[in-house]
């Protein structure tokens, strides 16, 4: 399959034209309009500092259905003991910067470039990108961020400075999304961490069908801390 080069027009080739491995296109920009259009079409950016913007749509797709969340016995104990205080949208910038710094330290680099950080911060300002924070003793112990459109949450990255912090944030998010009628959480690609929480692989064609249905639901836009009644 060819890899397509994007132009100034906000348009993507169909996801099924992605090359083996999931690469679909290169180029374009990270404007809010293009990012929203990408997510609506099952596409996301993922690249490093030395690369052009690379757009992906892998097959299979890794997803978690909110009603299939798995919480281990040990995590149930953690959640019951309220070791962490969980908040929404209280420190988006802090979460994405922590995700970036920890990935850079662990992997000798990161796909969360300066441009990505600014682009998702702009989406957050528009009420479309959200963070979940896990706090311990007043310090940011872990968290995650992603994009929300319709009834789908597109997870981007998570980090933990304290054991189980990102899991506690993720579990709380999934439970909140389930209570609000979300139908799909996009995890993009496999990780053992997400598999342990109930995520699984489905064919891209099935993902696109489910995504189409999820996008018919209204988008819950704005600060989710306010929406969940946080002080």
C-alpha positions in Angstrom: 0.0 0.0 0.0 1.2 3.5 -0.7 1.7 6.1 2.1 -0.2 9.2 1.3 1.1 12.8 1.7 -1.4 15.2 3.1 -2.0 18.7 1.6 -3.5 21.8 3.1 -7.1 20.5 2.8 -8.4 18.8 5.9 -9.0 15.4 4.4 -7.6 11.9 5.0 -7.5 8.8 2.8 -9.7 5.9 4.0 -8.2 4.0 6.9 -8.4 0.7 5.0 -5.7 2.0 2.7 -3.1 2.0 5.5 0.1 0.1 4.9 0.8 -3.1 6.8 1.6 -1.9 10.4 -0.9 0.9 10.2 0.9 3.9 8.6 -1.6 5.8 6.5 -0.2 9.2 5.7 2.4 11.8 6.4 2.4 15.6 6.5 -0.3 18.1 7.2 -0.5 19.8 10.6 -1.8 19.4 14.1 -4.5 22.0 14.0 -7.6 21.3 16.1 -9.7 20.8 12.9 -7.3 18.2 11.5 -6.9 16.4 14.7 -10.7 16.1 15.2 -11.1 15.0 11.6 -8.4 12.3 12.2 -10.0 10.9 15.3 -13.5 10.9 13.7 -12.0 8.7 11.0 -10.1 6.3 13.3 -6.7 8.0 12.6 -4.2 9.4 15.1 -0.7 11.0 14.9 2.4 9.3 16.2 5.9 10.4 15.4 9.2 11.5 16.8 11.0 14.8 16.7 13.1 13.9 13.6 10.1 12.6 11.6 7.4 14.4 9.7 3.9 14.0 11.2 2.9 10.4 10.7 -0.8 9.4 10.8 -1.8 5.8 11.8 -4.8 3.5 11.6 -3.6 0.1 12.8 -5.4 -3.2 12.1 -6.3 -4.8 14.5 -7.3 -2.0 16.8 -7.0 -2.3 20.6 -10.1 -1.1 22.4 -11.8 -1.4 25.8 -15.6 -1.6 26.1 -16.6 0.2 29.4 -18.7 -2.7 30.5 -15.7 -5.1 30.1 -13.4 -3.4 32.5 -11.5 -5.8 34.7 -10.4 -4.7 38.2 -8.1 -7.2 39.9 -8.6 -8.1 43.5 -5.5 -6.2 44.5 -6.7 -3.0 42.6 -10.1 -3.3 44.3 -8.3 -3.1 47.6 -6.3 -0.1 46.4 -9.5 1.7 45.2 -11.3 0.8 48.5 -8.5 2.2 50.6 -8.6 5.5 48.6 -4.8 5.7 48.5 -5.2 8.2 45.6 -7.5 11.2 45.1 -8.7 11.2 41.5 -9.6 14.4 39.6 -10.5 15.3 36.1 -9.0 18.2 34.1 -7.3 19.7 37.1 -3.8 19.6 35.6 -3.9 18.7 32.0 -0.5 20.3 31.2 1.1 18.5 34.2 -0.2 15.1 33.0 1.0 15.4 29.4 4.4 16.8 30.4 4.8 13.9 32.9 3.9 11.4 30.2 6.5 13.0 27.9 9.3 13.1 30.5 8.8 9.6 31.7 8.7 8.2 28.1 11.8 10.2 27.2 13.7 8.8 30.2 12.5 5.2 29.6 12.7 5.0 25.8 15.5 7.5 25.0 13.0 9.7 23.2 9.3 10.4 22.9 6.5 10.8 20.4 5.1 13.6 22.6 6.9 16.4 20.7 6.7 20.1 21.6 4.2 20.4 18.7 2.1 17.5 20.1 2.1 19.0 23.6 0.9 22.4 22.3 -1.7 20.8 19.9 -3.3 18.7 22.6 -3.2 21.6 25.1 -5.1 23.6 22.5 -7.7 20.8 22.2 -8.0 20.8 26.0 -8.7 24.5 25.9 -11.5 23.8 23.5 -13.0 21.2 25.9 -12.2 18.2 23.7 -9.0 16.8 25.3 -9.1 15.7 28.9 -6.9 14.5 31.7 -7.4 12.3 34.7 -5.1 12.9 37.7 -4.2 10.6 40.6 -2.9 12.5 43.6 -1.1 11.2 46.7 -0.2 13.4 49.6 -0.9 16.4 47.4 1.5 15.4 44.7 0.7 14.2 41.1 1.3 10.5 41.3 0.0 9.4 37.9 -2.6 10.0 35.3 -3.6 9.9 31.7 -5.0 12.1 28.9 -6.9 11.7 25.7 -9.6 13.1 23.4 -13.4 12.7 23.7 -15.8 12.8 20.8 -19.3 11.5 21.0 -19.4 8.3 23.0 -15.8 7.5 22.4 -12.7 8.3 24.5 -9.5 8.1 22.5 -6.7 7.4 25.0 -3.3 8.9 24.2 -0.9 8.2 27.1 -0.6 7.5 30.8 2.1 7.7 33.4 2.7 6.5 37.0 5.2 8.0 39.4 3.7 5.8 42.2 2.7 2.2 41.7 -0.9 1.7 40.7 -1.5 5.4 40.2 -2.3 5.2 36.5 -4.4 2.2 37.0 -6.5 4.0 39.6 -6.9 6.9 37.3 -7.9 4.7 34.3 -10.4 2.6 36.4 -12.0 5.8 37.7 -12.2 7.2 34.1 -13.8 4.0 32.7 -16.4 3.8 35.5 -17.3 7.5 34.9 -17.5 7.0 31.1 -19.7 3.9 31.6 -22.1 5.8 33.9 -22.4 8.5 31.2 -23.2 6.2 28.4 -19.9 6.0 26.5 -19.6 2.9 24.3 -16.0 2.7 23.3 -12.5 3.5 24.6 -9.8 3.5 21.9 -6.5 2.2 23.3 -4.9 2.2 19.8 -2.3 -0.6 20.2 -1.7 -3.5 22.6 0.0 -3.1 26.0 0.0 -5.7 28.7 -1.1 -2.9 31.1 -4.3 -2.3 29.2 -4.9 -6.0 28.5 -4.9 -6.6 32.2 -7.7 -4.1 32.5 -9.9 -5.7 29.9 -8.8 -4.2 26.6 -8.8 -6.4 23.5 -8.0 -6.4 19.8 -10.8 -6.1 17.2 -10.5 -5.8 13.4 -10.2 -2.3 12.1 -13.4 -2.6 10.1 -15.3 -3.5 13.3 -13.7 -0.6 15.1 -14.8 1.8 12.4 -18.3 0.5 12.5 -18.5 0.9 16.3 -16.8 4.3 16.1 -19.5 5.5 13.7 -22.2 4.6 16.2 -20.3 6.2 19.1 -19.9 9.5 17.2 -23.7 9.8 16.9 -23.8 10.5 20.6 -23.4 14.0 21.9 -19.9 15.2 22.8 -19.5 16.1 26.5 -17.4 19.2 26.0 -15.8 21.4 28.6 -14.0 20.9 31.9 -14.9 17.4 33.2 -13.9 18.4 36.7 -16.9 20.7 36.8 -19.1 18.0 35.1 -18.2 15.4 37.8 -18.9 17.9 40.6 -15.4 18.3 41.9 -14.8 21.2 44.3 
